[in-house]
């Protein structure tokens, strides 16, 4: 599949991501988040254009945390040169993640999802 904007998903290596669309300066991704760590790198639009990212999680059972990082130049998903945004976002059964990056001086954003095993309810 040819993507409309450079996006990579990483579980140890860069892979193309299905479900990427570029809508009037806004990037929209959709992916079923698997258990473990998955990172998505998105190239942002020009600084004067609308700069937002929407991620649709196709795995409604997923729960874990989301971390966001930005960079001026394209980096590997596991590069130590990403500038991490403070604070991870905890999520549980969340399907839609939407971010505005207006005013952010960066060309790339990395979304890193750390999906945990679902909690089990103890039965007696």
ZIUR-V700084 format. One record per pair of residues at least 4 apart in sequence whose C-alpha atoms are under 8 Angstrom apart, sorted by the first residue. I is the first residue (numbers start at 1). J is the second residue. D is the distance in whole Angstrom. If there is no record, write none. Layout:
BEGIN
i=I j=J d=D
i=I j=J d=D
END
This chain:
BEGIN
i=1 j=18 d=7
i=3 j=7 d=8
i=3 j=17 d=8
i=3 j=18 d=8
i=3 j=20 d=6
i=3 j=21 d=7
i=4 j=20 d=7
i=4 j=21 d=6
i=4 j=22 d=6
i=5 j=20 d=8
i=5 j=21 d=8
i=5 j=22 d=7
i=5 j=27 d=8
i=5 j=42 d=7
i=5 j=43 d=7
i=6 j=41 d=8
i=6 j=42 d=6
i=6 j=43 d=6
i=7 j=16 d=7
i=7 j=17 d=7
i=7 j=20 d=8
i=7 j=40 d=7
i=7 j=41 d=5
i=7 j=42 d=5
i=7 j=43 d=7
i=8 j=14 d=6
i=8 j=15 d=5
i=8 j=16 d=5
i=8 j=17 d=6
i=8 j=39 d=8
i=8 j=40 d=5
i=8 j=41 d=5
i=8 j=42 d=7
i=8 j=77 d=8
i=9 j=13 d=8
i=9 j=14 d=6
i=9 j=15 d=5
i=9 j=16 d=6
i=9 j=17 d=6
i=9 j=38 d=7
i=9 j=39 d=5
i=9 j=40 d=4
i=9 j=41 d=7
i=9 j=77 d=8
i=10 j=14 d=5
i=10 j=15 d=6
i=10 j=38 d=6
i=10 j=39 d=5
i=10 j=40 d=7
i=10 j=77 d=6
i=11 j=37 d=7
i=11 j=38 d=6
i=11 j=39 d=7
i=12 j=78 d=8
i=14 j=76 d=8
i=14 j=77 d=7
i=17 j=31 d=8
i=18 j=29 d=8
i=18 j=30 d=7
i=18 j=31 d=7
i=19 j=28 d=8
i=19 j=29 d=6
i=19 j=30 d=5
i=19 j=31 d=7
i=20 j=27 d=7
i=20 j=28 d=6
i=20 j=29 d=5
i=20 j=30 d=7
i=21 j=27 d=6
i=21 j=28 d=5
i=21 j=29 d=6
i=22 j=26 d=6
i=22 j=27 d=5
i=22 j=28 d=6
i=23 j=27 d=6
i=23 j=28 d=7
i=24 j=50 d=7
i=25 j=44 d=8
i=25 j=45 d=6
i=25 j=49 d=6
i=25 j=50 d=5
i=25 j=51 d=6
i=25 j=52 d=7
i=26 j=44 d=8
i=26 j=45 d=8
i=26 j=50 d=6
i=26 j=51 d=6
i=26 j=52 d=5
i=26 j=53 d=6
i=26 j=54 d=8
i=27 j=42 d=8
i=27 j=44 d=8
i=27 j=51 d=8
i=27 j=52 d=6
i=27 j=53 d=5
i=27 j=54 d=6
i=28 j=53 d=6
i=28 j=54 d=5
i=28 j=55 d=6
i=28 j=56 d=8
i=29 j=53 d=8
i=29 j=54 d=6
i=29 j=55 d=5
i=29 j=56 d=6
i=30 j=55 d=6
i=30 j=56 d=4
i=30 j=57 d=6
i=30 j=58 d=7
i=31 j=55 d=8
i=31 j=56 d=7
i=31 j=57 d=5
i=31 j=58 d=5
i=31 j=59 d=8
i=32 j=57 d=5
i=32 j=58 d=4
i=32 j=59 d=5
i=33 j=38 d=7
i=33 j=57 d=6
i=33 j=58 d=7
i=33 j=59 d=6
i=33 j=62 d=7
i=33 j=113 d=8
i=33 j=115 d=7
i=34 j=38 d=8
i=34 j=59 d=8
i=34 j=62 d=8
i=34 j=115 d=7
i=35 j=62 d=8
i=35 j=114 d=7
i=35 j=115 d=5
i=35 j=116 d=6
i=35 j=117 d=6
i=36 j=113 d=8
i=36 j=114 d=6
i=36 j=115 d=5
i=36 j=116 d=6
i=37 j=112 d=7
i=37 j=113 d=6
i=37 j=114 d=4
i=37 j=115 d=6
i=38 j=112 d=6
i=38 j=113 d=5
i=38 j=114 d=7
i=39 j=77 d=6
i=39 j=110 d=7
i=39 j=111 d=5
i=39 j=112 d=4
i=39 j=113 d=6
i=40 j=77 d=7
i=40 j=110 d=5
i=40 j=111 d=5
i=40 j=112 d=6
i=41 j=77 d=7
i=41 j=108 d=7
i=41 j=109 d=6
i=41 j=110 d=4
i=41 j=111 d=7
i=42 j=108 d=6
i=42 j=109 d=5
i=42 j=110 d=6
i=43 j=74 d=8
i=43 j=107 d=6
i=43 j=108 d=5
i=43 j=109 d=7
i=44 j=51 d=6
i=44 j=52 d=8
i=44 j=106 d=8
i=44 j=107 d=5
i=44 j=108 d=5
i=44 j=109 d=7
i=45 j=49 d=6
i=45 j=50 d=7
i=45 j=51 d=6
i=45 j=107 d=7
i=46 j=51 d=8
i=46 j=107 d=8
i=47 j=51 d=7
i=47 j=102 d=8
i=47 j=103 d=8
i=47 j=105 d=8
i=50 j=102 d=7
i=51 j=100 d=6
i=51 j=101 d=5
i=51 j=102 d=6
i=52 j=98 d=7
i=52 j=99 d=5
i=52 j=100 d=4
i=52 j=101 d=5
i=52 j=102 d=7
i=53 j=98 d=6
i=53 j=99 d=5
i=53 j=100 d=7
i=53 j=101 d=8
i=54 j=96 d=7
i=54 j=97 d=6
i=54 j=98 d=4
i=54 j=99 d=6
i=55 j=96 d=6
i=55 j=97 d=5
i=55 j=98 d=6
i=56 j=95 d=6
i=56 j=96 d=5
i=56 j=97 d=6
i=57 j=94 d=7
i=57 j=95 d=5
i=57 j=96 d=6
i=57 j=97 d=8
i=58 j=95 d=7
i=59 j=93 d=8
i=59 j=95 d=7
i=60 j=93 d=5
i=60 j=94 d=6
i=60 j=95 d=6
i=61 j=92 d=8
i=61 j=93 d=5
i=61 j=118 d=8
i=62 j=92 d=6
i=62 j=93 d=6
i=62 j=94 d=7
i=62 j=115 d=6
i=62 j=116 d=7
i=62 j=118 d=7
i=63 j=90 d=8
i=63 j=91 d=5
i=63 j=92 d=4
i=63 j=93 d=6
i=63 j=94 d=8
i=63 j=115 d=6
i=63 j=116 d=6
i=63 j=117 d=8
i=63 j=118 d=7
i=64 j=90 d=6
i=64 j=91 d=5
i=64 j=92 d=6
i=64 j=113 d=7
i=64 j=114 d=6
i=64 j=115 d=4
i=64 j=116 d=5
i=65 j=88 d=6
i=65 j=89 d=5
i=65 j=90 d=4
i=65 j=91 d=6
i=65 j=113 d=6
i=65 j=114 d=5
i=65 j=115 d=7
i=66 j=88 d=6
i=66 j=89 d=5
i=66 j=90 d=6
i=66 j=91 d=7
i=66 j=111 d=7
i=66 j=112 d=6
i=66 j=113 d=5
i=66 j=114 d=6
i=67 j=84 d=8
i=67 j=85 d=7
i=67 j=87 d=7
i=67 j=88 d=5
i=67 j=89 d=6
i=67 j=111 d=6
i=67 j=112 d=5
i=67 j=113 d=7
i=68 j=84 d=6
i=68 j=85 d=6
i=68 j=88 d=7
i=68 j=109 d=7
i=68 j=110 d=6
i=68 j=111 d=5
i=68 j=112 d=6
i=69 j=82 d=6
i=69 j=83 d=5
i=69 j=84 d=4
i=69 j=85 d=5
i=69 j=109 d=6
i=69 j=110 d=5
i=69 j=111 d=7
i=70 j=82 d=6
i=70 j=83 d=5
i=70 j=84 d=6
i=70 j=85 d=7
i=70 j=106 d=6
i=70 j=107 d=8
i=70 j=108 d=6
i=70 j=109 d=4
i=70 j=110 d=6
i=71 j=75 d=8
i=71 j=81 d=8
i=71 j=82 d=5
i=71 j=83 d=6
i=71 j=106 d=5
i=71 j=107 d=6
i=71 j=108 d=5
i=71 j=109 d=6
i=72 j=105 d=7
i=72 j=106 d=5
i=72 j=107 d=5
i=72 j=108 d=6
i=73 j=106 d=8
i=73 j=107 d=6
i=73 j=108 d=7
i=74 j=107 d=8
i=74 j=108 d=6
i=75 j=79 d=6
i=75 j=81 d=8
i=75 j=82 d=8
i=77 j=110 d=7
END
